[in-house]
């Protein structure tokens, strides 16, 4: 069964949730203005990803060479052999003993993630999901990735990306290392880069490897390309290093002056997705968002026997609670950007932080909102709930002092 739709109507986060929950096997094809991406699933877990711009095999082989695990000559020999055998390029490199199994596993998993995570930032696009009986993937070298893991990281990335963007405004920015006045200690137990007593700075091996790539010549894009983690984590670590004064900006290539999100700041997907991250563990909240829209939802084949009136009424109430939390994230993002909460809820739409639909209850009415200085009150209207003999009070949220 083929399913089609647009990412404006049904986001990548929604699709991943449903595929993961229902343990579907098949291929999700995504077509956007920036790329065409295919993600393969087996029993709801991600087992492969492909990009039209830069094929997975070439990504893996290229990073293995840039990490110093194989030489350009060894890679060229592998390409020539592959043309005859049609084996995966990393398999040929293994057969030639140019790289190790662990090196291939690390590179393969990382490149799959690097293909998927940028799709979370797409402003628009089309998707189609095709169920398959079997999926061919490299079972020996790729451990299936849980959809929930990718979803959580993707949502966190969207939530924090605007903050990183303020410090790293261009992928062409160049950083140099600054005198640290202390000792750098690699400690994988460290909870992020931290400065301990005695001017000792602790960081993980991953963080140190990114710090070591800062040389006053490489751009942010160059560092992201060869870093041992995906692009968002690399940018986050660079921001932490910048905040600690361990690196300083030293120039800008200005070849593209592309922002970190590869597009205009304008429309914020981050706040909308951030709310989902808070509630993805609660299956009821997922259903609360989905069930009331089953008639319009192109993925309604995933659900069965969920339409009894009592359950739907409860799920509609939960959906309003879910949306309230989404709006809170949007309000906080607006405050971070402008320095104050909006005077009216509609200001979020006029500033590009939310769609009007995201600010409404299950009957399409705007949530009740009142801002006063550093505080706000946000509430769903009691009468917006499903009719019953005794109306429940409206759900509401007040900001903390």
PyMOL commands that set and color helices and strands:
alter all, ss='L'
color gray80, all
select helices_A, chain A and resi 12-22+56-66+72-85+89-95+101-121+147-167+197-199+205-213+220-226+231-243+270-279+283-291+300-302+309-338+347-350+356-359+382-384
alter helices_A, ss='H'
color red, helices_A
select strands_A, chain A and resi 2-6+26-31+36-42+45-51+126-131+145-146+173-177+183-186+194-196+200-203+247-252+368-372+375-379+396-398
alter strands_A, ss='S'
color yellow, strands_A
deselect
rebuild
show_as cartoon
